[in-house]
Amino acid sequence: MADVTRWVRFRHHAEIGFGQLTPSGISVHAGEMFGDTRPTGQTLALDEVELLAPTQPSKIIALWNNFHALAAKLKSPEPPEPLYLLKAATSVTEPGAVITRPVGYDGKTTYEGELGIVIGKSCTAVAPEQADAFIFGYTCTNDVTAADILNRDPTFPQWARAKGFDGYGPFGPVIASGLDPARLVVRTILNGVERQNYPIADMIFSAQALVSKISHDMTLLPGDLICCGTSIGVGVMKEPVNTVTVAIDGIGELTNEFRQ
């Protein structure tokens, strides 16, 4: 993975910037992350900045039932086309943020460690073989879910509400460009115990297929995030304070706390 570049967004002395993560720190860039960029020559140490979510998506698309292993476990038929919902852009929070249970909700909240696809160029009705040209890179996501809200009303599954609360959409800390997603493995660690460990190669719809098929439904914009769905091992965060890490070798580790 020698050619992988890792992009971050950060706050430094009240100013928001972006750059590439290097062994010596953050190589600050000017311009637009999804447009023309150039290094400024400035390097910042990680402990000098506050890392932010690496993009501000106009929309977050989250997949359901996109892994062969989970479909088999749930005895659910594999879908002929992607099944997805839109997660509120205001659910985004930064790496390291503390996520709190919504006021008025005392039910179960689950983690879902996932690979995220970040779009780099405006994308409408592209073919699968064209999709890589529109993918900026990949990130770690945790599709936090208020599980007891989802099916509380028997007449209407509340996907958007259950997954759209403020803070329920952490992702980052980087966007990694230049790697093959099919070679990646997602691990989720809850309070020091590994709960998920699954290969992206098991996806029913590949990253390129997802971008292609979704772009035929709606235009994808630079910075938009596609959460690829999760596999076996989703669980409830039961402790008063829960530490959750979504780790993908080649990308990095996304860690957040969830407090009841």
N, C-alpha and C positions, 0 to 999 in steps of 0.2 A: 504494500500500500504506500510505496514511496511517493507516488504522485498525488496523494490525497491532500487536499487543502481544507482547513477547518476555519469557518467564518464565525465570528461572534459579534454581538451587539452589546454595548456597554454604556454605563453612565460614569462620567469622570468629572468631578467638580461641577456637577449640575448640567454638564453638557453630554448629549448623547452622541456616540460615535460607533464606528464598526471597524473591523480589521480581521487579519488572519492570525490564528493562534500558532505560535512558533515555539521552539524549545526555550527561547529567551524571553517569551512574553507575548504581548499582542502587538503585531505590526500594524500600526494605525493606517487606515486608508481614507482617501477623500473620494468624493463622487457619490455614486449610487451603488449599493451592493449588487443590484440586479441590472446595472447598466455599466457605464464606464467607471472603472475604479483605478486608482493609482496610489502607491504607498507614499506617505508623507515623509518617511524617514524617522518618525517618532515611534518609540517602543515603550509600552506601558507594562508594568508587572501586573500579574493577576490580582495581587493583593491591593493594588491601587484603584481598582475599579469595582463596580457592581455589575455583574453580568445580567443582562436582560434576556427575555425571550428573543431568539435571534431574528425574528421577523414579526411584522404586524399584519397578519393575514386578513384579507377582506372576508374570507370564509374558511371554515374548517370542515372538511368532509370526513366522516368517520364510518368505517366499514363494519358490517355485521356479517358473521358466518363466512369468513374468507380463508379458513384453514381446514385442510382435509382432516387433520387429527381431531379438531374440536367438533366439526360436523359429525364425525363418526361417533364421538363420545356422546353428543347430544341426540344422536339418532335423527339428525336433521338432514334433509336432502341438500346436496350441494347445489347452490343457485346457478341458473343458466346465465345470469347477468349480475353485476355487483349490486349488493343491497347496502344502502348507505343512508345516513342522516346528516343534517347540518348542525354543527355544534356552534354555539354563540361565540363570536369573536371576542366578546367581553369575558369569556371564561379563561382567556389566556392569563397565565401568571409566569413569573420568572423562575429559573432554576434556584433552588434554595429557599423559595418562598414558603411560608406557613399557610396551609390551606385549612380553613375552618368549616365545620359542619354548618349548613344554612340554618339561620334562626327559624324556629318553628318546625324543623325536621329532626326527628329523633330515631330514624330508621337506619338501616345498614348502608354503609358507603364502601364501594369496592374500588380496587386498583385494576388497571388493565395496561400492562406494559406493551408498547407497540412501536413499530418503525413508522416514522413520518416521512412523507415525500414533500419537498418544498419546490414549488414551481418557480422558474426563473424568467419565463417569457410568456406573454399573453398567448393563450392556447385554446383554439376552437376546432373541434372536429379533426383531430390529428390521427394518423394511423399509428398502430403500435410500433412499427419500425421507425417512426419519426419521434416518438415520445422522449427519447433520451435527450434530444436537442432542446426540449422544453423543461427538463428537470434540472434545477440548480444543484440539488443535493439532497441529503438524507439527515434525519435527526431522530432523537429519542423522544417519545411522547408517553404520557400517562393519561389515559382516557378515564378520568375519575367519574364515578357514576353513583347517584343516589338510587340504589337498587330497588328500594321499596316503593319509590314513586313510579317506576317504570310501568308496572302493570296494576297500579292501585285502582284505576278506573277500568272496569272490564270492557267498556265500549271503545277505548282509545289508548293504545300504548303511548306513553309520554316520553319518547326517546329524547326529544330536544330539551325538555325541561329537566329530565333526570341527569343529563350530561352537560347542561348549559349553565349551571350555577357559576357565579363569580369564583374564580380560582380553580375551577374543575378542569382546566385545560393547560397544565404545565407542559412545556416542551423545551428542548435544548440539551445541553448548553451551547452546542455548536450546530452548524450545518456543514456536513462533510461532503465535499465534491470530489469526484474521481474514483469512486469505488463501485463495485458490483453488488447491488443489494441482495441478489440471490445467494451470495456467499456468507451472509450475515446471520448471527444468532442473537435473539433477544433474551435477556435474563432479567427477572424482576426479583428484588430482594426486599423482604418486609421484615423490619426489626431484626436484621442480621441473618435471616433465614431465606435461602433461595426458594422462591415459590413458582417461578416460571423459567423455563429454559427450552426454547423452541426455535427451529430453523425457518428463516424467511422463505427458503426453497419450498416449504410446504404450503405456500399460499395457493389458493384456487385461482386467483387472478394476480398475475405478476404486477410489479410496479408499472411497467410499460403498458400493460393491458388496462390497468386502472386509469392511468392518465388518459389513454385513448378513449376508453368507454365513457368516462365522466365528461371529457371535453366535448363529446357529442351531445351531452345533455345541457351543459352550461359552460360558459367561457371561464377558464381558469386564469387568474391574474398573477403577476409576479408577487411572490411572498405567500400565496395561498398554500394551505397545509392539507395534505391527505393523510389521515391516520389509517394505516393499512389493515386494521382489525387485530384481534388478539387470538391466542390459542389457549391450550389447556393451562390451568393453574390460577385463573382469576379467583380472588378471595376477598373476604371482608376485612377491613381495618378495624380491629376490635379494641385496641388499647386506648387509654386517654390521649397518649401521644404516640403516633406511628411514624416511623421513618421508612420511606419507600425510595428505592433506587432502581431505575430502569437503565440497564447497562448493555451497550452494543459495542463489541470490540471493533475498532476502526472508526467509531464515532465518538464514544465517550460515555459518561455517566450522568444521568439526570436524577438529582436527589431532592426530595421535598418532604416536609412534615405535614401530616394530617392530624388535626386536633379535634377531639370530640367536643 
